[in-house]
Amino acid sequence: MYDNWLANATVIVATLAAVTLSVLIHYEGLWFASRNLPKIGGTQHVKVLYAILSVLALHIVEIWMFGIVLWLLLQWPACGHIVSVMPGSGALGLLDAVYFSAMTYSTVGFGDVLPVGPIRLLAGTESLIGLLLIGWSASFTYLEMERFWRVR
């Protein structure tokens, strides 16, 4: 299963690229939201809502990005495959890969789909980066809420 070093290297490079891109997306997105929050008119509630929706949008983009990377890797059987425990499920498509990505990123875990082969590296790393970025978002949200609620 792991004898194909080209497939293993491909998964490693794809994982590093996905992690780097997700951290950059998150950093730039939080920076953009932080710079625009003071410019938003309205009450503190509107600003907090903007912050929450911004963070949620970032996580959705990152989940889709990991899902697309996973789906692309699955096109080469040497990189592994996803096993579905649901009866009658056929080949997994892009939305299945995004679903798997959401379960992995949010650290809910594998329930009805399981990674097999080298792509397990991507899945395990996505769990770690998802936990890190969700924590970063929670910290950002707390700091922004404190800043705007303190102004009162």
N, C-alpha and C positions, 0 to 999 in steps of 0.2 A: 504494500500500500504506500509506503513512504520511500520506495526505492527510486522513484523518479525525481532526481535532484532538480531538474528544471521546473517541475510543477511545484516542488517545495519552495524554491527560490521565487517563483512567481507569486505564490501566496504570501511569502514574507515581504516582498516588495510592495504588493498591493495593500497589505496590512499597514506597513509603515506609511504609505501614501495616504491611506484613508485616515489614519490617526493624525498625521500632520495636517491634512486638509480640515478635519473636523475641529482641531484645536484652533487653527487660523480662522475658520468660519465663526467659531464661538467667540474668540477674542475680538475680532472685528465687529461682530454683531453686538456684543455687549458694549464695546466702545461707542458704536454708532447710537445705540439706545441711550447710553449715559449722556452723550453730548446733546441729544435731542430732547431729553426729558424736561430740562428747564425751559425750553422754548414752547412746550405744549401749553396751550391755554386751558383754563378750567380749574377744577378743584384738585385737591391732592388725590382724590379717588380716581380721577381720570388718568393722572400720571402713574399711579400704581397699576391701574388696568393696562396702560400702555406697556409698562415694564413687564408685566406677567405675559401679555400676548407676544411681546418681542422675544422673550425667553422661550415660550412655547414654539414659536415659529422657528427659532434656531434649532431646537431639538428635533422638530419634524424634518427640517432640511438635512440634519446630520443622520437621522435614521434612514431617510431615503438614499443618502449618499452611500452609507454602508450597505444598504439593500441592493443598490445597483452594482457596487463592487462585488458583493457576494454572487449576485445573479450572473455577472460576467465571468467570474471564476468557475461557476457551475457549468458554463458552456464547454469547459474542457474537463472531461471526466477524470483525468489524472489528478485534478485538484481536489476531488472529493465529490460528495453528493449529500443531499438532505434526505433523510428517511422520515416519512410521515407515518404516524401510527393510526391515522384515520383510515378506515376501510374505504376502498374504492377511489382513493386519491391517485391521480395520474402524475404526469410530469409536473414539477413545480415551476410556476411562471414568475414573472417579475413581482407581482403583488404578493405572492407567497414568500419571496425573498425579503420583501419589505416587512411583511408580518414577522418573519423570523428575526429580522433586524430589530424591530420594535421590542420584541420579547427579550432579545439579548441585551440591547442598549439599556432598557429600563431595569435590567437584572431580575425580571420576573422569572426567567429561566425557561428551559426547554420543557415543553409539555407534550405537545402533539407533533413536533418536528425536532429532529436531532441531526447534528452535523456528523459526517463521517469522512475521515481522511484529512488531508492537510488543511482544509478550510476550518478545522477546529481552532487553529491558531487565530484566524480572523475573528471567530465567534468569542473566544476567550478574551482577546484583546478588546473587542468591542464592549464587553461587559465592564471591563476595567475603565475604559475611557468614558463610557456612559455614566458610571458611578461618579467619576471625577467631574464631568461636565455638569451633571445634575447638582452636585454639591457646589460647584462654582456658581451656578445659576441661583441656588438658594441663598448663597452669600451675597450675590449682587442684589437680589430682590430685597433681602433684609436691609442692606445698606441704603438702598434707594428709598424704601419705605420709612426708615428711620430719619433720613434726611428731609423728606417732605412732610412727615408727621411732626417732626420737631419744629418746623417753621410755624406751625399753628401757635 
